[in-house]
Amino acid sequence: MEQIQQLSRRQAQGIRYILTDVDDTLSYRGQLLPETLDALYALRAAGITVVPVTGACAGWCDALVRLLPVETIIGEGGGFRFQLDGLKMTTEYWLPEASREESRLQLEASVKAALAVVPRARLATDQALRFTDFAIDIGQAVQLGTEEVEQMCEVLDAFGVDYSTSSIHLNVWTGGHDKWRAAERYFTTREGLTRDQITEQVLCIGDSANDEPMFRALPISVGVANIEHSRTWLKALPTYKTAAEGGKGFAEMAQHLLSLRGGEVRLA
């Protein structure tokens, strides 16, 4: 990974969209810092569309898309997309309703079995607010070790379900989607971009294994400094890395990007 300062002026001039993870990428130790919020507003003012792509639950995504200077959020690892047009919000699911209902029993059985092999593991406290997946707490109220997470993953493999880790959760779902596939659908169906346009106009930034599909798909990919904590789970790394962690790293990326596009930018 190269430092974000190696991002070229030519690349920066082409960026029209940023896909960003939320937990420990926009947030810093659980907080949204002033400089990060300033960066989001500065990016919007520069004509850059920021799209959070997160494993967070539907309830949290509903709040984020209304509070942040964004109009789109992809939640639960790609399970749905909330689109805000003025005050009207619409929802697009990755799977049709019938398929979501059919997969529910399989998901419940797989997660129950996974929890059984690690007695101190628990569902995430936001599970009741989720539409399309299950989330096992691995780094919030409960801090699980790598071996414990791997034990649960072995069980999930036996059930044939999809799963990935973030900095805080082990998310479990069915349907074959991930953050990148959901984002790609957004770009092609709503924004009307070609594959070449996506490659040139989209930057992604994240910190965890569930961001890896975006790192693989996009040449202009960035990891905040705390991505080092996820190296165990990553097979593909982003092209660039910030010196700062979490939301401070997001602001660092934004400041460099905007300065390359036309002048010095000072964030809080």
Buried (B, 14 or more C-beta within 10 A) or exposed (E): BEEBEEBEEEBBEBBBBBBBBBBBBBBBEEEBBEBBBBBBBBBBEBEBBBBBBBBBBBBBBBEBBEEBEBBBBBBBBBBBBBBBEEEEBEEBBBBEEEEBEEBEEBBEEBBEBBBEEBEEBBBBEBBEBBBBBBBBBBBBEBEBEEEBBEBBBEBBEEBEBBBBBBBBBBBBBBBEBBBBBBBBBBBBEEBEBEEEBBBBBBBBBBBBBBBBBBBEBBEBBBBBBBBEBBEEBBEEBBBBBBEBBBBBBBBBBBBBBBBBBEEEBEBE
